[in-house]
Structure formats: C-alpha cells, structure tokens
Amino acid sequence: MNFYSTNNPSEKVSLKEAVIKGLAPDQGLYMPEKIPVLQDSFFRDLPTLSFQEIGYTVITSLFGDDLTQDQIRDLVDHTLAFDAPLVKVYENIYSLELFHGPTLAFKDFGARFCSKLMSMLMDGEKRKVRVLVATSGDTGSAVANGFYKVPGVEVVILYPKGKVSQLQEMQFTTLGENISCIEVEGVFDDCQKMVKEAFLDTELNKEMLLTSANSINVARWIPQCLYYFYAYAQLAQKDKKLAISVPSGNFGNLGAGILAQQMGLPVDTFVAATNINKIVPDFLHGSPFAAKPSVSTISNSMDVGNPSNFSRLLALYGNDEILFKSKVKGFFFDDEDTARVMKSVRSETGYILDPHGAVGYLGLRNFMKMHPDEYVGIFLETAHPGKFKSVVDHVLGIDLDLPERLKAFMKGEKNVHSMVNDYALFKQFLREAKV
Ligand SMILES: *Cc1c(COP(=O)(O)O)cnc(C)c1O
C-alpha cells in the first residue's frame, strides 16, 4: 500500500516512509492510495470471528503487500491484546468500551500498533529510531506504554513540570528501559517547541533518526478502524439502521470509523460529538472551517481548537464538503450538559460514564431522538472513568475505586531528567543519551 499526501495527491510514498516520517514534508497527512472493500463473506462471518481474526483480515487487506502473514499476526496480536466489549446501557443503546488497555484509554490501540509496526519496519537497519513526544498527559502515557520494551525504538517524552496529573505522570515516568522522560520547566507549548526544533535541526537529523508518534501518523490512525468491525460483530441486534457516535477532539477516531465504513462496514450514520470546542460541528452546520484557541472543559482530552485530522476527513469524502456534511451529523455540549447526563445515566442504569464517553452518549441520544425507532446506536467510551477520577467523583458525589492497573502505576518509582526550557540542552541530551 502506498500513501499520498493530502496536500499533493500525486506525491506517493511507501508504508515505511509514511510511518517513519509521520507528517508529509509538505505538511499534508498521509492517506492510503486506495481503500480496499472487504468481501460479503467476511461481513457474513463477522459474528463468529474473534477480535484478532477480524484484525488479520482487515490488516491483510491494507498491508498484505508490505508485511508477511507472520508479521501481520504478530502486529495484530500485540495490538489487540485486550478486549473491547460492547455493553448494553439502554434499550437500543450500547457502549463500546475502548478502555481495557494498559493506560485505560482508546489511544492504547494506536500506540501499540504504531510501536510494533515501527519496530518491524526498522528491522535490519543499524540505527534505532527515536520517537520524540511532547505531552500534556494522555499521549505520553499511551505512547510510553505502547513502545515499552519494543526493540529498535527509543522514546523520549517531554512534559511540563508540575502540569500533568500525578497519575498520568506515573504512567510514563515509572517504566524505564527504552522510555526516557524529561520534565521541562515551562508549559506544554515549550515542550512542543523543543520537539519541533529537533525535527527541523538538520545537523541532529544527520546523526540520528528522529520520528514522531502523534495521532496523525497512519500507524496510529489506521488500527483504530479495527474496533468498529468488532463492535458490529458483537451487535446481535441488526433489525435497525446503525448509528455510531464518536466523542472527538482531533478527529482521528472518527476518521478511522469512516475508513471502516468505506471498507464495507454497514454503518448508516456517524455522529461527531464534541465539547464546546465545536469547530467541526459548526462546519457541519454550514460555517466555514475556522481554527480557534482551545477552551478548557471537563472532557479535556478533546479540548482541541484546530483538529489535526480534518483534512483526512475531507479526503475520505473525496474533498466533497457537501457529501461530508450529508454523511456526518455534528453535535456539541457544554460541561453542564455533560455532568447532567453523567448523573442521569448513573441513576437510571448504574453505568458510570467518563466525561468523554458522556459527550459521545449525548450526541447519540440527540441524534436518535430526531429519528425515533429507526436506529440502534453505539457510542464510543474512550476512557475509563477512573482516569478522570476527580471530575467523576465531583460530578457523581462518589469515591470511585481505581482499577488495579491504575493503582499499580502509583506504586512504581519515578525516574526523570529535569531540564530548563532551553533547546541547546535538549540537543545535548539527545546526543549524549545511549541508544
Ligand atoms: C484523545 C481522546 C479523545 C479524542 O480522540 P480524537 O481521535 O483526537 O478525536 C477522546 N477521548 C479521550 C479519552 C481521548 O484521550
């Protein structure tokens, strides 16, 4: 499979180049040059297939020319090492729980696939690849855990000192091995700037192979389509049209759902649900696309003012804005709406939503209200409520018990380098650190 850049469709690169580069040199996003459509027999057999079996077929259809069958099995088994159960919440409404991975958020799927694939593509190269990550919390934990002990790949994480939650910090600073962490005396933007400067430093790039693992990388984006197929496989009820609601920030997750749909998955409607960072819902309702500074909310992993996958969504619809607007329904909600629905769902069903899943559920419910009895709906539960314990406890008036996996991180030993906000020091660190 070759990939083209959304900024220049005639410029094509191999899978290896797309994954190692991350972003195209013209700043465009990489897209698969063709989207394979899976056979009817695959969809007929879906309910009998395991998550992994689904993964082998889907990934083979995409990367069968680039990887051996053994590599594909390895890659899928590593990625889908935990379940993504479909849980009934109300009549006709299901939660797809994507938080059963090591860091309890759906980003684990993309991070695990990306790390394993990078390692395979680097096999036989003398040099190791170094992944630089600036994080305000969530990305760091998913990437660190996904890349932990993966051969051929070193990870360097920069984060603003004292500005990520203790739990998030422990999720990446206690691992060691091939994961190094630097706390920077500054804010997230300072970390981001140091990483960008390193990518643009021609001298440094001659000495070492640097790459990024952010959410626009195809190796993080594509594997997210797998759980949409698995959700459909688990859905026993097929007497109505299917709507899937995706709580969104950078819109990689929703884009992967649309990819699954274009591979043949019979989803009737996608709902794009956001908090008040509502650039995409506004666009879907007729406003021009306009990036804005992000606003803080209780669903903070979706506080995005310039959704980085937007051009990918357009590309999936052949850059036909009218088609895109007819296929995807946009909704947005403020923190009050989100908190209110977390309370009502808990009191009506006992189900505890995290603030992101709550936004997804709200989008779905609003869409289904407009079409009574026509749809069965699935919303994506993108994080375990324990990951946002302070918000959940405050909204619901409870003391949520953290899952063992989260507690285990708190027992680890933190290992970090401290640095003032100075690129020269970061460069020196990269040169001196052993790889
Ligand atoms: C990253 C994240 C999102 C947003 O996903 P996108 O692919 O950026 O739209 C939603 N919920 C949680 C918990 C996240 O961590």
PDBQT file of the ligand as one rigid body, heavy atoms in Angstrom, charges set to zero:
ROOT
HETATM    1  C1  LIG A 501      -7.739  11.576  22.546  1.00  0.00    +0.000 C 
HETATM    2  C2  LIG A 501      -9.063  11.364  23.179  1.00  0.00    +0.000 A 
HETATM    3  C3  LIG A 501     -10.283  11.653  22.515  1.00  0.00    +0.000 A 
HETATM    4  C4  LIG A 501     -10.317  12.311  21.149  1.00  0.00    +0.000 C 
HETATM    5  O1  LIG A 501      -9.949  11.449  20.109  1.00  0.00    +0.000 OA
HETATM    6  P1  LIG A 501      -9.592  12.040  18.670  1.00  0.00    +0.000 P 
HETATM    7  O2  LIG A 501      -9.183  10.876  17.849  1.00  0.00    +0.000 OA
HETATM    8  O3  LIG A 501      -8.483  13.037  18.887  1.00  0.00    +0.000 OA
HETATM    9  O4  LIG A 501     -10.828  12.704  18.153  1.00  0.00    +0.000 OA
HETATM   10  C5  LIG A 501     -11.468  11.324  23.138  1.00  0.00    +0.000 A 
HETATM   11  N1  LIG A 501     -11.489  10.784  24.382  1.00  0.00    +0.000 NA
HETATM   12  C6  LIG A 501     -10.348  10.510  25.048  1.00  0.00    +0.000 A 
HETATM   13  C7  LIG A 501     -10.443   9.925  26.399  1.00  0.00    +0.000 C 
HETATM   14  C8  LIG A 501      -9.097  10.778  24.480  1.00  0.00    +0.000 A 
HETATM   15  O5  LIG A 501      -7.977  10.506  25.162  1.00  0.00    +0.000 OA
ENDROOT
TORSDOF 0
